[in-house]
């Protein structure tokens, strides 16, 4: 017999900086139960779980789904930008849940797409393709970079795992080549994740300053603030360059996956960069595919504005599993 408190499931979204935890009833995330924890203040997810379960009256969830910012395989996972290991069996012991699922965070975002309202999406560029029934692509711009395709099947959405951010950064111009050489000299392998991320924006600024004969550093928040205020020419140049690189990478991924259902940007940096993606700089770089330039107009791009989308995706995935 299930414990009387096992009415709800538990969902969690573990990023590089914060962990969000909530209870859900089917696909519905219960907003009053959402709690946020700073990862730096905890030594692992089991510590977060203990605090959360106690705060919710020692609730015992019937099932758990956890999304992590890192690769998942065989019920185990490790966060890419945080020294936390995840194990479904340990989570089951800690919660008493009969079923535990681990997802990559982009998988959770993909499963969330059908749970989002139109108000949760901000359009960057309108595509000419019909979204319904077509593949979609979720792209994370935040603490790290990653992208996962979302395919529609007879059984519903299927979100494939990916570690796209750890592929090498593509090079289109001499400036791109110098950037990658700069990254390799100072930070090692020039992966997409090392450039199109929060820390990557800071590295691009350092490179732009270096090219201008200056030795300056700014954190990502200061770069974006200076760009918005138009108070620092190097910050403005950095964001413009970052936007072009983002367009180039997303366009490459679009040609690989053909997401006629749309490209959906998630992560804290995507919201900050989005206003600068609506100018000619982004559009020109996105369409810069030679004889396939006209083909690129099919792909719409949207920014997901719901901070709890991953929790909703976890709930949707878990509900599908439990419903069989």
ZIDANOR-V43815 format. One record per residue. N is the residue number from 1. RES is the residue in one small letter. PHI is phi as a letter, one per 30 degrees, with the letter a starting at -180 (none if undefined). Layout:
n->N res->RES phi->PHI
n->N res->RES phi->PHI
This chain:
n->1 res->x phi->none
n->2 res->x phi->d
n->3 res->x phi->d
n->4 res->x phi->e
n->5 res->x phi->d
n->6 res->x phi->d
n->7 res->x phi->c
n->8 res->x phi->c
n->9 res->x phi->c
n->10 res->x phi->c
n->11 res->x phi->b
n->12 res->x phi->b
n->13 res->x phi->b
n->14 res->x phi->c
n->15 res->x phi->c
n->16 res->x phi->d
n->17 res->x phi->c
n->18 res->x phi->b
n->19 res->x phi->b
n->20 res->x phi->c
n->21 res->x phi->b
n->22 res->x phi->a
n->23 res->x phi->c
n->24 res->x phi->b
n->25 res->x phi->c
n->26 res->x phi->i
n->27 res->x phi->d
n->28 res->x phi->c
n->29 res->x phi->d
n->30 res->x phi->d
n->31 res->x phi->e
n->32 res->x phi->d
n->33 res->x phi->c
n->34 res->x phi->d
n->35 res->x phi->b
n->36 res->x phi->c
n->37 res->x phi->b
n->38 res->x phi->d
n->39 res->x phi->d
n->40 res->x phi->d
n->41 res->x phi->c
n->42 res->x phi->b
n->43 res->x phi->c
n->44 res->x phi->l
n->45 res->x phi->d
n->46 res->x phi->d
n->47 res->x phi->d
n->48 res->x phi->d
n->49 res->x phi->e
n->50 res->x phi->d
n->51 res->x phi->d
n->52 res->x phi->d
n->53 res->x phi->d
n->54 res->x phi->d
n->55 res->x phi->d
n->56 res->x phi->c
n->57 res->x phi->i
n->58 res->x phi->h
n->59 res->x phi->d
n->60 res->x phi->c
n->61 res->x phi->d
n->62 res->x phi->d
n->63 res->x phi->a
n->64 res->x phi->b
n->65 res->x phi->b
n->66 res->x phi->b
n->67 res->x phi->c
n->68 res->x phi->b
n->69 res->x phi->d
n->70 res->x phi->l
n->71 res->x phi->d
n->72 res->x phi->b
n->73 res->x phi->a
n->74 res->x phi->i
n->75 res->x phi->i
n->76 res->x phi->b
n->77 res->x phi->a
n->78 res->x phi->b
n->79 res->x phi->d
n->80 res->x phi->d
n->81 res->x phi->c
n->82 res->x phi->a
n->83 res->x phi->d
n->84 res->x phi->b
n->85 res->x phi->c
n->86 res->x phi->c
n->87 res->x phi->b
n->88 res->x phi->e
n->89 res->x phi->d
n->90 res->x phi->d
n->91 res->x phi->d
n->92 res->x phi->d
n->93 res->x phi->d
n->94 res->x phi->d
n->95 res->x phi->c
n->96 res->x phi->i
n->97 res->x phi->d
n->98 res->x phi->d
n->99 res->x phi->b
n->100 res->x phi->b
n->101 res->x phi->b
n->102 res->x phi->c
n->103 res->x phi->b
n->104 res->x phi->d
n->105 res->x phi->d
n->106 res->x phi->d
n->107 res->x phi->d
n->108 res->x phi->d
n->109 res->x phi->d
n->110 res->x phi->d
n->111 res->x phi->d
n->112 res->x phi->d
n->113 res->x phi->e
n->114 res->x phi->d
n->115 res->x phi->c
n->116 res->x phi->c
n->117 res->x phi->d
n->118 res->x phi->e
n->119 res->x phi->d
n->120 res->x phi->d
n->121 res->x phi->b
n->122 res->x phi->c
n->123 res->x phi->d
n->124 res->x phi->c
n->125 res->x phi->b
n->126 res->x phi->d
n->127 res->x phi->c
n->128 res->x phi->c
n->129 res->x phi->d
n->130 res->x phi->d
n->131 res->x phi->d
n->132 res->x phi->d
n->133 res->x phi->i
n->134 res->x phi->c
n->135 res->x phi->d
n->136 res->x phi->b
n->137 res->x phi->b
n->138 res->x phi->c
n->139 res->x phi->b
n->140 res->x phi->c
n->141 res->x phi->b
n->142 res->x phi->a
n->143 res->x phi->e
n->144 res->x phi->b
n->145 res->x phi->b
n->146 res->x phi->a
n->147 res->x phi->b
n->148 res->x phi->b
n->149 res->x phi->d
n->150 res->x phi->c
n->151 res->x phi->c
n->152 res->x phi->c
n->153 res->x phi->b
n->154 res->x phi->d
n->155 res->x phi->c
n->156 res->x phi->j
n->157 res->x phi->d
n->158 res->x phi->b
n->159 res->x phi->c
n->160 res->x phi->d
n->161 res->x phi->d
n->162 res->x phi->a
n->163 res->x phi->b
n->164 res->x phi->e
n->165 res->x phi->d
n->166 res->x phi->c
n->167 res->x phi->d
n->168 res->x phi->d
n->169 res->x phi->d
n->170 res->x phi->d
n->171 res->x phi->b
n->172 res->x phi->c
n->173 res->x phi->b
n->174 res->x phi->d
n->175 res->x phi->d
n->176 res->x phi->d
n->177 res->x phi->d
n->178 res->x phi->d
n->179 res->x phi->d
n->180 res->x phi->d
n->181 res->x phi->d
n->182 res->x phi->d
n->183 res->x phi->d
n->184 res->x phi->d
n->185 res->x phi->d
n->186 res->x phi->c
n->187 res->x phi->b
n->188 res->x phi->j
n->189 res->x phi->e
n->190 res->x phi->d
n->191 res->x phi->d
n->192 res->x phi->e
n->193 res->x phi->d
n->194 res->x phi->d
n->195 res->x phi->b
n->196 res->x phi->c
n->197 res->x phi->a
n->198 res->x phi->d
n->199 res->x phi->d
n->200 res->x phi->d
n->201 res->x phi->e
n->202 res->x phi->d
n->203 res->x phi->d
n->204 res->x phi->d
n->205 res->x phi->d
n->206 res->x phi->d
n->207 res->x phi->d
n->208 res->x phi->d
n->209 res->x phi->d
n->210 res->x phi->e
n->211 res->x phi->d
n->212 res->x phi->d
n->213 res->x phi->i
n->214 res->x phi->c
n->215 res->x phi->c
n->216 res->x phi->b
n->217 res->x phi->b
n->218 res->x phi->b
n->219 res->x phi->d
n->220 res->x phi->d
n->221 res->x phi->d
n->222 res->x phi->d
n->223 res->x phi->d
n->224 res->x phi->d
n->225 res->x phi->d
n->226 res->x phi->d
n->227 res->x phi->d
n->228 res->x phi->d
n->229 res->x phi->d
n->230 res->x phi->h
n->231 res->x phi->c
n->232 res->x phi->b
n->233 res->x phi->e
n->234 res->x phi->d
n->235 res->x phi->d
n->236 res->x phi->d
n->237 res->x phi->d
n->238 res->x phi->d
n->239 res->x phi->d
n->240 res->x phi->d
n->241 res->x phi->d
n->242 res->x phi->e
n->243 res->x phi->d
n->244 res->x phi->d
n->245 res->x phi->d
n->246 res->x phi->d
n->247 res->x phi->d
n->248 res->x phi->d
n->249 res->x phi->d
n->250 res->x phi->d
n->251 res->x phi->d
n->252 res->x phi->d
n->253 res->x phi->d
n->254 res->x phi->d
n->255 res->x phi->d
n->256 res->x phi->d
n->257 res->x phi->c
n->258 res->x phi->h
n->259 res->x phi->d
n->260 res->x phi->d
n->261 res->x phi->d
n->262 res->x phi->j
n->263 res->x phi->c
n->264 res->x phi->c
n->265 res->x phi->c
n->266 res->x phi->b
n->267 res->x phi->j
n->268 res->x phi->d
n->269 res->x phi->d
n->270 res->x phi->d
n->271 res->x phi->d
n->272 res->x phi->d
n->273 res->x phi->d
n->274 res->x phi->e
n->275 res->x phi->d
n->276 res->x phi->d
n->277 res->x phi->d
n->278 res->x phi->c
n->279 res->x phi->c
n->280 res->x phi->d
n->281 res->x phi->d
n->282 res->x phi->d
n->283 res->x phi->d
n->284 res->x phi->d
n->285 res->x phi->d
n->286 res->x phi->d
n->287 res->x phi->d
n->288 res->x phi->d
n->289 res->x phi->b
n->290 res->x phi->h
n->291 res->x phi->d
n->292 res->x phi->c
n->293 res->x phi->e
n->294 res->x phi->d
n->295 res->x phi->d
n->296 res->x phi->d
n->297 res->x phi->d
n->298 res->x phi->d
n->299 res->x phi->c
n->300 res->x phi->d
n->301 res->x phi->b
n->302 res->x phi->b
n->303 res->x phi->c
n->304 res->x phi->d
n->305 res->x phi->c
n->306 res->x phi->c
n->307 res->x phi->d
n->308 res->x phi->c
n->309 res->x phi->e
n->310 res->x phi->d
n->311 res->x phi->d
n->312 res->x phi->d
n->313 res->x phi->d
n->314 res->x phi->e
n->315 res->x phi->d
n->316 res->x phi->d
n->317 res->x phi->d
n->318 res->x phi->d
n->319 res->x phi->d
n->320 res->x phi->d
n->321 res->x phi->d
n->322 res->x phi->d
n->323 res->x phi->d
n->324 res->x phi->i
